[in-house]
């Protein structure tokens, strides 16, 4: 199968355009009232872009270390009296 450079460039531009549109929509939508629609947009992006897409990879290796979540073991439920 022969890959044409113009077609490859078109596909790349189209994917990046879709990613820009979806990111713009996600910024404008409320994360509390439009959760279902935001999830559908994220699923569309996940299904349309390959897993090794550069936009989804942390190339610089920078992590947000100030955001910490402490996990505590759940207390065991008390047995119900009979």
N, C-alpha and C positions, 0 to 999 in steps of 0.2 A: 504494500500500500504506500503510495506516494503522498507525502504531506506537503502541501503548498504553503510557503511562507506567509502569503497574504491571508490565507484562511486561518492559520495558527495565530497570527496577530489579531485577527477579528475575534476569535474565540477568547483570547486573553483580554482584550479590551472589553468585550461583553461581560465576562465574569467580573472584572474589576468594576464596571459600571453597576452591575447588580449588587455587588458588595457595598459600594458607596450609597446606593439608594436604600438598601436595607439598614445600613448603619445610621443614615439620616432619619429614617422612620423610627428606629429604636430610640434615638435620642429625643425625638419629639413626643413619643407616646409615654403615657404614665405607666410606670411599672406596677402600680397597685391596682389600677382600674382596667388596664388593657393587658392583663397577664396572658390570656389565651392567645390573643393576636400576636403579642411579642414572641410567644413560644412557637407559633406557626412561622413567623419570619425567621427565627433562629433555625428551625428545622429545614426551611427552604435553603438557607445558606449552607447548612451542614450537608445537605444532599446534593447541592449543585457544585460545590467546590471539592477538589480532591483533599485527602487528609494531609498531604504533604505540602499544601499551599503555603507560600511564604507569609501571607497575611495572618495565618493562624499559628505560626511558630514564634516562640520567644527567641528571636535571633540574637539579641544582645545579652540574654541571660539575666535580666534584671527582674527581681522578685519583690513584691510588696511585703516586707518583713514586719512592718508596723501593725498590720492587721492580723491579730491572733485570735483564734477561737479555742477556748478551753473546753475540753470534753470531759464530762463527769459521768461516772457509771450511774445508770438508772437504779433507783432503790428497788429492791425486790418487793413485789406486791404482797400484802399480808393475806394469809389464807382466810377465806370466808368462813364464818362460824356456821355450823350446821344446826 
